[in-house]
Amino acid sequence: MEILRYAAFSADPAGGNPAGVVLDASALDDAAMLAVAADVGYSETAFLVPSGGGRFQVRYFSPLAEVDFCGHATIAAAAAYAERHGAGPLTFDTKAGTVEVLTRRAADGTATATLTSVAPRTAPLAEDDLAALLDALGWSAADLDPALPPRLAYAGVWHPVLAAATRQRLSDLDYDMDVLGALMARRGWTTVDLVWRDSAHVFHARNPFPPGGVVEDPATGAAAAAFGGYLRELGLVTPPATVTVHQGDDMGRPSVLTVQIRPDAGSGIAVTGAAVAM
């Protein structure tokens, strides 16, 4: 078994979000996948089982548990496959649904991939949950941007979306990992998508990920897709629109996620990024 290590949403291995990739996990059972993910130690490892014709059954494991969908590991796995077998379309059958992926190779050899998420949706964030979330983060209601209301957002997995009123509030992240992790486990949330709006189509994001045993994710493709659906559903952008999300800067692992939002309600959100072997 070959275990690959890629940084997703960056062309520099010192940036982006590291992911493990197993391009042929046909011989592995659930326990073996979890053991590999724990040994790799990244926020997620993607395990692909070929179905033929560029189609794969794909499973994602953090060091602690299986996750229904992971964006950065999807980008990493697609790039790794493209480098070995050539660029083109791929189909990933995940526990969240079918995700179409298109890979490309630049003249310098850099691989990029675009995933199109399952249909996104949003839901209200209950007042009690919002209060508990703010308390775990050490934030107050005054720290929030009223133009981007708190919501739950989904594009394969659920994320609370909170918008900071200032870049400084986003930069100053010092939360209670045990308390937040317990709240997220009770509610089935995968990461918390903390964002700050720099301009109409440029955002900065941070994503605490205690359910995966990770304090923070440097780049979260699933959250970026969910956020794209949030922006469309709440009328915060006029689609078709392209949004750039900068993530990982505060961790020293800068990442860039390009989010394409189509106008038709319910359509999947496209998230593009580069990936490079580590």
N, C-alpha and C positions, 0 to 999 in steps of 0.2 A: 504494500500500500504506500502510495506517494502522498505525503502531506505537504501542500504548497502554502506559502505565506505571502499574501499580497496586501499592499496598502491601497485602499479604495478612496476615490474622490481626490486624488492627487497624482501628479506625474513624478513626484519626488518621494522616495521611500521613507524619508524623514517626516513627511506630512501624511495627511489622510488618516483613515481608520484601518488598522490592521485586521485582517480576517484570515482564518485558515480555510483551505480549500482541499477537498478530496474529490477528484474528478471521476473516480469509479469506486463507489462505496457499496457495490453489489454484495460483497461478502460480509458486511457489517450489520449487526443487530443494534437495537436501541442502546443497550448498555455499552457496546463498543464505541458507538458514536459519541455518547456522553463522555466516556473515558478519554477519547482522543481530544474532544473539545476542552476538557479540563486540563489535559497535558499541554495543549497548545497555549491555553491561557488568554486568548483574545476574547473580545466581547462576544463574537460568534465565529463558528466554523460551519461552512456549507458542505453538505454531503450530497453528491450527485449519483443517481442510478440511471444509466442510459436506457431510454426506451426505443431508440432508433430514430433516424431522420432528424437529428438535431433537437430531439425532445428528451427531457429528463424529469424523473421524479427527484425533487429536491427537499432536503430537510436541513434545518438550522438548529444548532445547539450552542447555547452559552456554556460557560464552565459549570453552571448549576442546573440548567434545565433546557428542554426543547422550547423553541420559539416558532410560532406559526409562519412568520415571514421576517426576513431581514434584508434591507435594501443594500447595505454596503457589502455584505457577503455575496449578494446576487451580482453586483457589479464586479467584484473580485473574481468570482467563479467564471463569469462570462469572459472577462479579459484573459484569464488563464487558459480557458478553452480556445479562444481566438488565437492566442500566441502559438498554440500547438497544432491547431487544425484549420486555421484560417477564419477570417471575419465573415459575418453574415448573421442571419436571424436564428434565434434559439427560442425554444419554448420550455419554460420551467413550470412544472405542476407542483405547487406548494400546498401546504395544509390550508392556506388562506384562499386558494384558488389558482387559476392559471395566469401566469405572468409572462408576457411576451418581452423578449430582449433582443436588441439589435447591437451587434458589435462592429467596430471599425478599427482600422490600423492606420495611423498617420505615416507620413513619409519617413519620419525619424523612428518608426517602430512603436510609438506609444499607442497603447490600446485604450479605447474608450468604449463604454457600453451605455445604452439607454434602456431602462426598464419601463414598462407601462403597467401601472398598478391595477389591481382589482378596483371595482367601482368604489370611490370614496364616499364617506358620509360623515356628518357631524351630529352631535347630540348635546343637550344642555349639560353643564357641569353643576351638580347639585350644590346649593349654598353650603351645606355642612361639609361636603368634600372640598370645596374651594377653601373654606376656612381651615380645614385640616392640612391641606396642601400648602397654603401660605405659612402656616405655623411651622410645618416641617422644614420649609425652605428658609425660614427667618425673614420672610417678606411681610409687607402689610398691603392693604388694599390701595394705599396711596402710591405704592411702587408700580402699579399697573397702568398701562396705556388704555384709556377709556375708548379709544378709537378701534381697538382690537380686543373684543370681549372674550373672556374665558370661555372655552368650549372643550368638549371631547371630540377628537378627530380620528378617523379610521381610514386606512388604505391597505388593510391586511392585518394590522394590529392596532389597538387603541392607545392614544396618547392624549393626556390633558395638554391644552395649549394655553400658555400664559404669556402675555406680551408685557415686557418691561417698559416703563416710561422713559428710561434713560439707558445709555450704554454703560454707565457706571454701575447701575443696579444689576445689569446682566453680568458684568465683569466680576462683581463681588459675590461669588457663589460659595457658600459655606453652610451646607445643610446637614441635618441629622439623618445619616444613612439608614440607621435601624428603623427609625420612625417612618421615614418616607418609604422605605422598602416594604414595611408591613402594610401601609396604606395602599400601595400599588398592588401588592399581592391580593389584598381583599377585593380590590376593584378590577383586577385583571388588566391593569395598565402596563405597557411594556417600557416606555420611557416617558419622561416629562419633557415636552417641547417648550423650552423657554426661548423667546424670540425678542428681538428689538428691531424696529423698522428704521433703517438708515435713510431710505428714499422710497419712492413709489414702488420700485421693483427690486430693491436690494434689502436683504435682511441679514442679521447676525443671529445665530442660534447656539444654544447649549442644551445638552440632553442628559440629565442624570439617569442612570440605569442600574439602580441597586438590585432589582430582581435578577439581573444577570451577574451579580457580584462585582460590578464595575461602577466606580464612582461617577464616571462621565464618559460618554461616547464622543469621539472626535468628529464623527460624521455619521448621520443617521438617515439613510435613504428612505426608510419606511416613514419616518416622521416628516421628511420633506414632502413626500407624496401626500400624506395626510394633511399637511399644512397647505399644499396646493388646493386640495379639495375644500378646506376651510375658507381660503381666500375667495374661491369661486362661489361657494354656497352663501357666504355672508355679503357678497357683492363688494369685496374690498379691492378687487382688481377687475378690469374689463377684459375678458378673454376674447380672442386668443391672446395670451400673455405669457411672457417668459420672465421668470423670477430667479434671481441669484441668491443663494443662501451661503453665507460664510460661516463655517463652524470649525471648532478646534483651535482657533487663534489663541484663546486664553489658556490652552493646554500646551502650546508650543507645537501642535500638529495641525497646521492650517489645512483646511479642506474647502473645496468649492463644489457646490451642488447646483446644477442648472435644472430648474423646474419649469416644465412647459404645461400650460393649462389650456385645454381646448374649451370651446364655448358650450358644447352640448352637455347638458346636465347629466350626471351619472357616468360620464366617460372617464376612463382611467387617466391618471396623472403620470406624465412622463418625467423621469428623473435621469439625468445624464451626468457621468463623471468619468475621469480617467482612472486607471489602476496600474500599479507597477509592482513587480516582484520585489520582495524585501531580502 
